[in-house]
Amino acid sequence: MLSTRSLFEWFRPASAISRAGPFELGMAAYERGQYLEAMKAWKLASEAGDTRAGYRIGMLYVRGEGVVRSVPDAVVWYEWGAQLGNVEAQFQLGLIYLHGDKPPLGPYRHETWRRSSAVRMGDKASAIHQLVFPNGTSVERDVGVAFQWIAAAAERGKAEAQTVLGNMYSEGVGCEKDLQTALGWYLVAAQQNCAAAEFALGDVYYQGKGVPADFEAAAVWYRKAAEQDHVRAQVALAFMNLKGTGLPEAPAEAARLFQGAAKHDDPIALYNIGLLRLKGHGVAKDIDRAETALRKAARKDYFPAIQALADFYSHGAGSEPDLREASVWYEKAADRGDVQAQFFMGRFYATGTGVGPNIRQAAKWFERAAGNGHATAAFNIAIFYLNGSGVERNVKAAIEWFERASEGGIRAAQLQLGRLYSAGNGVPRDHKRAGEWLSKAAVGGDPDAKLAYALFLLHQDESTERLEQVRSLLSEAAEAGHVPAAFQLGVLEMGKFGGTADVKAAVSWFSRAADADHVEAQYTLALLYLNPDNAMSDAKAAASWMTRAAQAGHKSAQFQLAVMYCTGAGVAQDIAQGANWYEVAAQQGHKVAQFNLAVMLGKGQGCETDPGKAVEWFEKAAKQDMAEAQVALGDALMSGSGVVQDQDAAVHWYQQAARQNHVGAARRLDAVGVALVDG
């Protein structure tokens, strides 16, 4: 689109154009977008000594307008203009040397071609490079030269140069650090209403750089710059209003300033106005606009915004959580080194939350977080190494990570170390180290650790002193609600580990564990109540607890309940119920239940007679080396009851039983004239 000036140039009388000098003709061509024409005119003007033309040609090279972008070529023209006193050229030349310029790399970039040709052509390339790039392809940073030219421009009154010179004195770049001189240059530039200088003065007073800190004075200068739409000043003043620093706390004013800076896509402003809109603090609550602002800031790679956006989607502020989107942003944060995000990504991949489950990725992120000091991640990767999950099994590495986790206060890691050394799992068994780790974990108050340490001590010796230490540990854990500890206390009170048995105390602890659905405690309690020699014998209580344990899947309880129904012990005799419970226990592999069920099926006791199924159950029990079942199976095969008659198979099973010294099996072998063969 043509500017007003361009239109004027187009419609100005030819006589007026003809009177214009080459510099003005160049400006007119530039505004029309005719950059080559502009360069031709400016070169003519430069030959006549017009330093403005040299500055403008330098700008063409910096911007790549009408020419291939080349900062080194721009430097040539800027230096020419600067040497002749052009203040703009001096300032731009100083900025280039202040920052240096490295040429970009990539496809079709001249620096990429220069490097590749040097590799391909060797020494011959130098001559070509000198011809194509006579001024080189980069400009090395030189703060001394930068200071020289920026100071020259500042002395000539250029406010932007005065501000940059103030920055150089403030930081000691290209000169000795001198905060007072810096302040002087900022004040000179500020007198020209330079927003950057006003902002710098705000920083001087806010931070107390060469002057006493003065928040009120800082606010005055920040406001002057902010009113000129200086983004960083708007953000700084917004924070002062938000926090009430040097100003009355004014969240609405803070929101206004953040919003103003956010219009320039400043990531800090976008992030903060996003947070304010999320909370409705100083501005109307607006989840959608908050999300938009946070996304804009995050896409600019502003780390706090990336973290906030991940949390936003994870928690679902104002809506359902979007874990898939959360995982995207957590992974970006994790890639940037955020330890908590790395841990979250490990957990996400381990559980398939927001991403497809991937145990290798989970291990990668847990290990990365652990390496950055995340104690829980160290524990998790230790478990992975111990089990070979997502990584090759490596007990040594597991121990190292458990130790790191322990240093971070993870008691479960100390417990794992104790168990590893106690069992000799992948490491030489070391009772001394096991005891040290288990003791440390127990002292930390973890009930699991107290139980583990107590059981460890029980296997060291059974002295009265040791038993009391064990009782104390188990009692502390049990009183903290640890059900397995209550069960073990019951076992201890039964005298299993020495000492005098106290059945009443044992029943009390077993009852506490059984009430908390500890299945083994329910079964043990049922056996105690079932024992007629026990002073606390109670057949009905035995039946109640046995039923609960059986219904919870305890196969021994299922078997015992079947016996109780068949014999009428504690329950009304019910052979059919007995058969049912035998079958349930048999399905779980209880070999005596399998044998008893087979007998009942063969005789039709409590169920339909089924010789075929009887044989199947005899065979299952026989394969578990139950001699009675092997003999019964042999009898069925010998007689052809429920199965095809097969004397050789029958002999095989008789021999199996006879090797277990089953007298009946030996007699059957004698009867068929077969000797027992060893092996």
MIPA-357301 format. One line per field, with one value per residue (C-alpha): residue number from 1; residue in three letters; x, y, z. Coordinates in pm, whole numbers. Example, Ala and Ser with C-alpha at 12.3 -4.5 7.8 and 13.67 -1.06 7.14 Angstrom:
% MIPA-357301
n <- c(1 2)
res <- c(ALA SER)
c1 <- c(1230 1367)
c2 <- c(-450 -106)
c3 <- c(780 714)
***
This chain:
% MIPA-357301
n <- c(1 2 3 4 5 6 7 8 9 10 11 12 13 14 15 16 17 18 19 20 21 22 23 24 25 26 27 28 29 30 31 32 33 34 35 36 37 38 39 40 41 42 43 44 45 46 47 48 49 50 51 52 53 54 55 56 57 58 59 60 61 62 63 64 65 66 67 68 69 70 71 72 73 74 75 76 77 78 79 80 81 82 83 84 85 86 87 88 89 90 91 92 93 94 95 96 97 98 99 100 101 102 103 104 105 106 107 108 109 110 111 112 113 114 115 116 117 118 119 120 121 122 123 124 125 126 127 128 129 130 131 132 133 134 135 136 137 138 139 140 141 142 143 144 145 146 147 148 149 150 151 152 153 154 155 156 157 158 159 160 161 162 163 164 165 166 167 168 169 170 171 172 173 174 175 176 177 178 179 180 181 182 183 184 185 186 187 188 189 190 191 192 193 194 195 196 197 198 199 200 201 202 203 204 205 206 207 208 209 210 211 212 213 214 215 216 217 218 219 220 221 222 223 224 225 226 227 228 229 230 231 232 233 234 235 236 237 238 239 240 241 242 243 244 245 246 247 248 249 250 251 252 253 254 255 256 257 258 259 260 261 262 263 264 265 266 267 268 269 270 271 272 273 274 275 276 277 278 279 280 281 282 283 284 285 286 287 288 289 290 291 292 293 294 295 296 297 298 299 300 301 302 303 304 305 306 307 308 309 310 311 312 313 314 315 316 317 318 319 320 321 322 323 324 325 326 327 328 329 330 331 332 333 334 335 336 337 338 339 340 341 342 343 344 345 346 347 348 349 350 351 352 353 354 355 356 357 358 359 360 361 362 363 364 365 366 367 368 369 370 371 372 373 374 375 376 377 378 379 380 381 382 383 384 385 386 387 388 389 390 391 392 393 394 395 396 397 398 399 400 401 402 403 404 405 406 407 408 409 410 411 412 413 414 415 416 417 418 419 420 421 422 423 424 425 426 427 428 429 430 431 432 433 434 435 436 437 438 439 440 441 442 443 444 445 446 447 448 449 450 451 452 453 454 455 456 457 458 459 460 461 462 463 464 465 466 467 468 469 470 471 472 473 474 475 476 477 478 479 480 481 482 483 484 485 486 487 488 489 490 491 492 493 494 495 496 497 498 499 500 501 502 503 504 505 506 507 508 509 510 511 512 513 514 515 516 517 518 519 520 521 522 523 524 525 526 527 528 529 530 531 532 533 534 535 536 537 538 539 540 541 542 543 544 545 546 547 548 549 550 551 552 553 554 555 556 557 558 559 560 561 562 563 564 565 566 567 568 569 570 571 572 573 574 575 576 577 578 579 580 581 582 583 584 585 586 587 588 589 590 591 592 593 594 595 596 597 598 599 600 601 602 603 604 605 606 607 608 609 610 611 612 613 614 615 616 617 618 619 620 621 622 623 624 625 626 627 628 629 630 631 632 633 634 635 636 637 638 639 640 641 642 643 644 645 646 647 648 649 650 651 652 653 654 655 656 657 658 659 660 661 662 663 664 665 666 667 668 669 670 671 672 673 674 675 676 677 678 679)
res <- c(MET LEU SER THR ARG SER LEU PHE GLU TRP PHE ARG PRO ALA SER ALA ILE SER ARG ALA GLY PRO PHE GLU LEU GLY MET ALA ALA TYR GLU ARG GLY GLN TYR LEU GLU ALA MET LYS ALA TRP LYS LEU ALA SER GLU ALA GLY ASP THR ARG ALA GLY TYR ARG ILE GLY MET LEU TYR VAL ARG GLY GLU GLY VAL VAL ARG SER VAL PRO ASP ALA VAL VAL TRP TYR GLU TRP GLY ALA GLN LEU GLY ASN VAL GLU ALA GLN PHE GLN LEU GLY LEU ILE TYR LEU HIS GLY ASP LYS PRO PRO LEU GLY PRO TYR ARG HIS GLU THR TRP ARG ARG SER SER ALA VAL ARG MET GLY ASP LYS ALA SER ALA ILE HIS GLN LEU VAL PHE PRO ASN GLY THR SER VAL GLU ARG ASP VAL GLY VAL ALA PHE GLN TRP ILE ALA ALA ALA ALA GLU ARG GLY LYS ALA GLU ALA GLN THR VAL LEU GLY ASN MET TYR SER GLU GLY VAL GLY CYS GLU LYS ASP LEU GLN THR ALA LEU GLY TRP TYR LEU VAL ALA ALA GLN GLN ASN CYS ALA ALA ALA GLU PHE ALA LEU GLY ASP VAL TYR TYR GLN GLY LYS GLY VAL PRO ALA ASP PHE GLU ALA ALA ALA VAL TRP TYR ARG LYS ALA ALA GLU GLN ASP HIS VAL ARG ALA GLN VAL ALA LEU ALA PHE MET ASN LEU LYS GLY THR GLY LEU PRO GLU ALA PRO ALA GLU ALA ALA ARG LEU PHE GLN GLY ALA ALA LYS HIS ASP ASP PRO ILE ALA LEU TYR ASN ILE GLY LEU LEU ARG LEU LYS GLY HIS GLY VAL ALA LYS ASP ILE ASP ARG ALA GLU THR ALA LEU ARG LYS ALA ALA ARG LYS ASP TYR PHE PRO ALA ILE GLN ALA LEU ALA ASP PHE TYR SER HIS GLY ALA GLY SER GLU PRO ASP LEU ARG GLU ALA SER VAL TRP TYR GLU LYS ALA ALA ASP ARG GLY ASP VAL GLN ALA GLN PHE PHE MET GLY ARG PHE TYR ALA THR GLY THR GLY VAL GLY PRO ASN ILE ARG GLN ALA ALA LYS TRP PHE GLU ARG ALA ALA GLY ASN GLY HIS ALA THR ALA ALA PHE ASN ILE ALA ILE PHE TYR LEU ASN GLY SER GLY VAL GLU ARG ASN VAL LYS ALA ALA ILE GLU TRP PHE GLU ARG ALA SER GLU GLY GLY ILE ARG ALA ALA GLN LEU GLN LEU GLY ARG LEU TYR SER ALA GLY ASN GLY VAL PRO ARG ASP HIS LYS ARG ALA GLY GLU TRP LEU SER LYS ALA ALA VAL GLY GLY ASP PRO ASP ALA LYS LEU ALA TYR ALA LEU PHE LEU LEU HIS GLN ASP GLU SER THR GLU ARG LEU GLU GLN VAL ARG SER LEU LEU SER GLU ALA ALA GLU ALA GLY HIS VAL PRO ALA ALA PHE GLN LEU GLY VAL LEU GLU MET GLY LYS PHE GLY GLY THR ALA ASP VAL LYS ALA ALA VAL SER TRP PHE SER ARG ALA ALA ASP ALA ASP HIS VAL GLU ALA GLN TYR THR LEU ALA LEU LEU TYR LEU ASN PRO ASP ASN ALA MET SER ASP ALA LYS ALA ALA ALA SER TRP MET THR ARG ALA ALA GLN ALA GLY HIS LYS SER ALA GLN PHE GLN LEU ALA VAL MET TYR CYS THR GLY ALA GLY VAL ALA GLN ASP ILE ALA GLN GLY ALA ASN TRP TYR GLU VAL ALA ALA GLN GLN GLY HIS LYS VAL ALA GLN PHE ASN LEU ALA VAL MET LEU GLY LYS GLY GLN GLY CYS GLU THR ASP PRO GLY LYS ALA VAL GLU TRP PHE GLU LYS ALA ALA LYS GLN ASP MET ALA GLU ALA GLN VAL ALA LEU GLY ASP ALA LEU MET SER GLY SER GLY VAL VAL GLN ASP GLN ASP ALA ALA VAL HIS TRP TYR GLN GLN ALA ALA ARG GLN ASN HIS VAL GLY ALA ALA ARG ARG LEU ASP ALA VAL GLY VAL ALA LEU VAL ASP GLY)
c1 <- c(0 138 206 88 440 450 132 282 589 372 162 430 515 809 993 987 1125 1396 1515 1547 1898 2007 1942 1581 1534 1659 1410 1125 1228 1262 910 782 960 1212 1514 1767 1673 1712 2058 2172 2057 2213 2543 2548 2469 2746 2995 2899 2977 2618 2661 2287 2315 2584 2362 2065 2269 2382 2017 1943 2215 2094 1735 1817 1613 1714 2036 2135 2132 2489 2573 2948 2863 2641 2936 3143 2880 2808 3180 3205 2911 3024 3374 3219 3005 2664 2508 2266 2550 2757 2477 2395 2763 2800 2501 2642 2977 2800 2615 2820 2653 2666 2525 2227 2271 2030 1931 2005 2199 2522 2716 2609 2736 3062 3131 3039 3248 3546 3516 3472 3727 3986 4235 4075 3764 3938 3976 3613 3498 3701 3535 3179 3209 3477 3373 3325 3004 3013 3102 3279 3162 3392 3262 3553 3467 3098 3161 3357 3078 2785 2961 3017 2644 2552 2775 2597 2268 2103 1878 1876 2258 2267 2044 2257 2571 2410 2348 2713 2836 2582 2707 3073 3059 3340 3426 3471 3147 3026 2670 2684 2790 2519 2262 2382 2334 1988 1881 2011 1818 1507 1503 1433 1137 1321 1102 1392 1584 1280 1244 1614 1573 1283 1518 1788 1556 1380 1705 1903 2175 2407 2127 1920 1631 1319 1007 801 1060 1083 707 723 979 814 485 647 782 460 262 478 377 712 626 881 783 418 503 724 459 193 388 427 51 -22 206 160 531 580 216 -121 -213 -427 -499 -731 -455 -211 -449 -487 -111 -55 -327 -161 173 2 -123 242 256 494 509 542 239 40 124 24 -299 -382 -336 -541 -826 -815 -865 -1085 -835 -844 -1030 -1343 -1289 -1270 -1138 -1137 -941 -708 -636 -573 -326 -141 -120 25 287 367 407 669 853 792 864 626 343 426 410 88 -77 15 -139 -441 -523 -429 -665 -936 -993 -1360 -1401 -1311 -936 -777 -495 -390 -333 -174 76 178 270 421 649 756 831 1011 1226 1317 1442 1145 1195 833 718 973 827 473 571 717 391 182 371 367 -11 -113 -253 -297 -52 -25 132 503 714 1042 940 828 1170 1343 1153 1177 1552 1588 1385 1581 1907 1778 1716 1352 1346 1020 1139 1462 1255 1046 1342 1503 1194 1217 1580 1501 1219 1369 1070 1145 1517 1747 1740 2030 2026 2338 2169 1854 2052 2219 1881 1727 2014 1953 1583 1667 1883 1576 1370 1184 1143 1018 1362 1531 1286 1365 1737 1689 1488 1740 2036 1833 1720 2040 1827 2082 2345 2541 2331 2442 2251 2447 2356 2003 1959 2100 1863 1557 1634 1670 1337 1165 1296 1141 801 691 463 572 933 856 693 982 1240 1049 1036 1405 1491 1284 1511 1829 1765 1470 1600 1352 1507 1472 1110 1025 1188 985 664 727 783 478 260 363 279 -48 -163 -98 -353 -114 -318 -37 146 -162 -167 202 142 -117 140 394 146 82 444 558 886 944 819 493 182 -103 -403 -633 -391 -340 -715 -742 -480 -609 -960 -837 -670 -965 -1209 -994 -1041 -699 -787 -506 -610 -969 -859 -623 -890 -1137 -893 -842 -1215 -1257 -1002 -1196 -884 -876 -1035 -1181 -1332 -1646 -1778 -2020 -1750 -1522 -1784 -1840 -1473 -1407 -1690 -1553 -1206 -1345 -1557 -1246 -1073 -857 -832 -741 -1044 -1259 -1133 -1186 -1536 -1616 -1500 -1717 -2027 -1960 -1913 -2157 -1886 -2012 -2273 -2570 -2444 -2492 -2308 -2404 -2253 -1948 -1911 -1952 -1676 -1448 -1491 -1411 -1092 -1008 -1031 -760 -533 -592 -493 -679 -994 -939 -908 -1214 -1422 -1321 -1431 -1768 -1820 -1737 -1991 -2250 -2220 -2370 -2361 -2451 -2238 -1984 -1697 -1540 -1511 -1393 -1103 -1017 -991 -797 -550 -508 -435 -209 -1 58 217 -73 -19 -386 -494 -230 -359 -722 -634 -449 -756 -981 -745 -714 -1090 -1190 -1418 -1482 -1187 -1060 -898 -520 -308 24 -100 -239 99 267 54 92 468 447 256 480 786 618 597 223 158 -156 27 303 46 -127 205 268 -78 -7 346 528 835 890 1144 1350 1385)
c2 <- c(0 346 600 960 1060 804 943 1290 1170 1010 1321 1589 1786 1648 1975 1930 1577 1685 1943 1669 1546 1179 1116 1237 1035 730 793 819 494 321 421 271 -52 -5 -95 -135 207 346 192 336 683 656 540 852 1059 888 969 1331 1282 1254 1045 987 780 556 498 407 164 -3 -43 -213 -473 -528 -579 -769 -526 -540 -720 -1041 -969 -910 -739 -730 -529 -304 -243 -109 152 236 287 524 729 708 829 1132 1205 1055 993 722 530 564 425 131 47 47 -186 -433 -450 -468 -786 -928 -1106 -1474 -1570 -1807 -2167 -2378 -2468 -2192 -1987 -1839 -1936 -2298 -2281 -2119 -2395 -2681 -2539 -2506 -2878 -2977 -2744 -2696 -2411 -2317 -2207 -1910 -1716 -1775 -1674 -1353 -1276 -1357 -1233 -961 -839 -1183 -1342 -1253 -972 -1061 -895 -612 -420 -174 -61 -68 166 405 447 446 710 919 902 978 1286 1401 1389 1067 961 590 589 772 501 218 395 416 39 -22 186 15 -331 -251 -352 -198 30 35 -12 332 357 734 794 552 748 1072 936 797 1139 1316 1073 1096 1474 1389 1171 851 568 324 572 631 256 229 501 304 6 225 339 5 -188 87 91 373 542 442 218 428 243 560 720 393 396 755 664 334 522 778 496 294 591 575 213 76 -291 -374 -62 -162 -505 -364 -111 -384 -594 -294 -236 -603 -644 -295 -215 162 203 114 -239 -207 -537 -369 -128 -420 -610 -304 -268 -640 -633 -334 -514 -837 -660 -657 -1035 -994 -1344 -1222 -998 -1272 -1516 -1279 -1153 -1520 -1596 -1292 -1395 -1749 -1617 -1318 -1099 -737 -836 -1035 -1410 -1552 -1907 -1902 -1576 -1693 -2013 -1814 -1584 -1874 -2061 -1753 -1716 -2087 -2089 -1820 -2075 -1884 -2150 -2044 -2033 -2384 -2506 -2316 -2447 -2804 -2760 -2587 -2885 -3136 -2992 -2882 -2526 -2455 -2770 -3138 -3210 -3264 -3503 -3550 -3176 -3163 -3432 -3226 -2925 -3129 -3292 -2950 -2845 -3173 -3119 -2779 -2946 -2902 -3180 -3210 -3224 -3500 -3695 -3638 -3762 -4076 -4132 -4053 -4306 -4565 -4541 -4447 -4114 -3872 -4078 -4436 -4653 -4689 -4837 -4746 -4380 -4394 -4525 -4254 -3971 -4117 -4156 -3802 -3660 -3874 -3744 -3393 -3476 -3593 -3847 -4024 -4059 -4212 -4468 -4545 -4594 -4813 -5037 -5041 -5154 -5410 -5565 -5504 -5288 -5058 -5108 -5408 -5557 -5414 -5467 -5255 -4959 -5026 -5010 -4684 -4524 -4660 -4499 -4167 -4193 -4270 -3957 -3769 -3898 -4184 -4442 -4704 -4695 -4778 -5063 -5198 -5181 -5374 -5642 -5671 -5726 -5954 -6184 -6156 -6058 -5985 -5889 -6092 -6146 -5901 -5918 -5632 -5387 -5525 -5455 -5104 -5010 -5172 -5007 -4667 -4712 -4827 -4532 -4310 -4431 -4624 -4914 -5136 -5081 -5164 -5490 -5579 -5498 -5699 -6006 -5961 -5956 -6270 -6465 -6344 -6492 -6566 -6427 -6273 -5931 -5970 -6085 -5776 -5554 -5729 -5701 -5328 -5272 -5473 -5302 -4955 -5051 -5222 -4929 -4708 -4921 -5152 -5469 -5716 -5609 -5695 -6040 -6097 -5995 -6270 -6518 -6392 -6433 -6792 -6862 -6949 -6761 -6869 -6738 -6831 -6864 -6628 -6751 -6479 -6205 -6385 -6402 -6029 -5938 -6189 -6044 -5691 -5798 -6017 -5730 -5531 -5808 -5969 -6307 -6508 -6369 -6473 -6827 -6853 -6720 -6973 -7258 -7136 -7127 -7467 -7641 -7822 -7831 -7452 -7282 -7026 -7291 -7159 -7363 -7094 -6823 -7068 -7118 -6741 -6658 -6961 -6853 -6498 -6627 -6878 -6615 -6397 -6670 -6843 -7197 -7362 -7194 -7317 -7670 -7652 -7510 -7804 -8040 -7852 -7888 -8254 -8325 -8072 -7901 -7551 -7560 -7775 -8076 -8021 -8264 -8069 -7749 -7951 -8071 -7715 -7579 -7874 -7781 -7413 -7508 -7770 -7509 -7316 -7620 -7756 -8119 -8272 -8087 -8227 -8580 -8548 -8400 -8690 -8938 -8762 -8753 -9122 -9209 -8943 -8788 -8438 -8432 -8635 -8944 -8868 -9121 -8929 -8605 -8806 -8934 -8580 -8458 -8769 -8693 -8328 -8436 -8718 -8472 -8285 -8605 -8701 -9075 -9157 -8982 -9170 -9502 -9403 -9298 -9623 -9818 -9628 -9698 -10062 -10111 -9871 -9676 -9335 -9376 -9613 -9917 -9885 -10121 -9960 -9617 -9768 -9928 -9592 -9425 -9719 -9684 -9310 -9378 -9669 -9443 -9242 -9566 -9609 -9967 -10013 -9913 -10166 -10443 -10355 -10375 -10717 -10826 -10749 -10888 -10562 -10467 -10111 -9937 -9656 -9325)
c3 <- c(0 -94 181 164 78 -202 -353 -332 -521 -791 -853 -797 -1114 -1307 -1268 -887 -914 -1147 -893 -621 -535 -560 -189 -216 -535 -347 -66 -314 -484 -145 -44 -369 -282 -564 -356 -637 -775 -425 -393 -725 -623 -278 -421 -637 -328 -131 -405 -346 26 156 473 496 182 333 637 414 204 527 627 292 365 723 610 291 81 -287 -190 -15 355 470 797 711 397 607 842 551 471 834 903 607 735 1097 1017 847 1154 1069 1409 1288 1126 1444 1656 1427 1390 1767 1808 1556 1737 2074 1981 1694 1404 1320 980 988 876 676 320 68 326 195 508 458 98 213 464 232 -52 180 260 -105 -264 8 -53 -387 -205 -38 -360 -451 -104 -127 -458 -345 14 9 352 505 635 1004 1242 1565 1883 1990 2291 2278 1926 2017 2311 2088 1832 2075 2285 1971 1887 2247 2253 1938 2134 2010 2298 2210 2204 2538 2686 2550 2672 3015 3001 2910 3204 3433 3338 3271 2906 2700 2991 3367 3555 3669 3800 3847 3487 3376 3575 3412 3061 3147 3276 2963 2739 2956 2904 2540 2650 2555 2689 2713 2931 3150 3196 3281 3544 3688 3722 3880 4158 4198 4237 4409 4142 4250 4446 4749 4646 4605 4491 4456 4228 4034 3982 3850 3585 3494 3447 3214 2997 3018 2894 2582 2540 2661 2717 2986 3177 3159 3297 3575 3679 3666 3917 4148 4139 4185 4487 4634 4602 4636 4538 4687 4588 4273 4094 3842 3736 3721 3494 3268 3234 3174 2909 2739 2723 2616 2302 2195 2258 2551 2706 3066 3025 2852 3129 3407 3251 3194 3564 3666 3436 3574 3925 3840 4027 3916 3602 3518 3545 3193 3156 2775 2749 3024 2832 2513 2688 2851 2519 2345 2615 2613 2234 2280 2493 2817 3072 3355 3100 2982 3342 3412 3096 3186 3531 3378 3157 3425 3687 3444 3568 3502 3294 3274 3283 2943 3028 2668 2630 2975 2873 2568 2783 3065 2810 2681 3038 3098 2788 2933 3250 3483 3738 3848 3485 3418 3709 3582 3235 3391 3576 3266 3051 3330 3372 3018 3139 2848 2641 2527 2799 2734 3011 2838 2815 3177 3278 3073 3239 3591 3552 3417 3706 3951 3810 3879 4244 4250 4533 4440 4081 4214 4404 4095 3862 4129 4119 3738 3750 4018 3814 3468 3369 3076 3137 3158 3508 3707 4082 4131 3962 4162 4487 4381 4306 4626 4816 4635 4718 5079 5098 4976 5267 5095 5373 5129 4965 5295 5338 4991 5060 5382 5206 4922 5155 5382 5100 4894 4593 4321 4579 4835 5146 5412 5741 5891 5614 5599 5968 5933 5651 5809 6142 5973 5794 6113 6312 6047 6162 5854 5967 5676 5781 6144 6037 5807 6074 6333 6107 6026 6398 6463 6232 6404 6748 6974 7302 7545 7486 7110 7139 7343 7081 6811 7016 7059 6685 6587 6848 6725 6367 6462 6675 6371 6186 6004 5963 5871 6189 6396 6233 6307 6668 6684 6550 6806 7093 6986 7085 6736 6787 7143 7473 7648 7435 7518 7319 7449 7335 7004 6942 7019 6758 6502 6551 6489 6165 6063 6116 5872 5611 5653 5503 5662 6002 5937 5850 6149 6384 6248 6316 6673 6736 6568 6792 7070 7289 7293 7593 7355 7124 6949 6655 6536 6543 6360 6089 6053 6011 5791 5562 5534 5449 5201 5029 5006 4805 5069 4931 5262 5420 5131 5188 5565 5518 5293 5570 5820 5601 5541 5913 6055 6261 6353 6075 5988 5796 5423 5193 4881 5024 5119 4760 4632 4854 4769 4403 4468 4654 4391 4118 4305 4307 4660 4605 4901 4790 4441 4581 4810 4528 4304 4571 4610 4231 4209 4481 4405 4751 4754 4375 4067 4013 3743 3715 3424 3621 3920 3711 3598 3958 4067 3788 3895 4253 4132 3931 4257 4400 4624 4669 4751 4430 4228 4361 4297 3943 3890 4011 3768 3477 3575 3595 3315 3550 3397 3165 2894 3058 3043 3254 3158 3268 3586 3662 3602 3871 4114 4079 4149 4470 4570 4552 4828 5031 4979 5095 4888 4571 4640 4688 4360 4177 4330 4222 3857 3880 3827 4027 4151 3926 4083 3895)
***
